Amino acid sequence: MKHKRIVCLTVLAVLFCLLFTVTASASGSGDVAAAVESTWTTASAQIKTVVDKVVFPVIDMVLAIAFFVKLGTAYFDCAPVRAFQ
């Protein structure tokens, strides 16, 4: 049963790889290097946009949350404990 599950997951992973793979073909002249370079130029602009608009704000938010959590725990660690009066 475990062997069958591993085989099914492997076949599923291969099918997803084939489904989402994009073929880069050289246009007419057979210049593969130019085709790869133009694809990378287009992709690099998109990658920069995603990093600037998504990744950096997420990192900033995580660091801000970590800072305030650390600030709160430091306050509660140093706050004097008062007995019932």
Phi, psi and omega in degrees: 000318181293321179296320180295321180293319179296318179296318179296318179293323178294316178297319179296319178296319178295319178297319177296320178298317179291325182291320186261011179275135179254129180271127177255111180247147179287143184274102171066308188280344181083015180273090184291323182299319179293322179295318179293319180296317179292324177295317180294323179298316178293316183292325182295324176295319179292320180296317179298319179296315180295318180295317181292322186264343184239305189292310181297317176297325178294316178297318178300318181294317179297317179294322178295317179296317179297322178297313182290327175295315178297319178298316179295317180292325177294322178296315182287335176286326184262349182292136180291143179267123182255138177280167178297134182253000000 
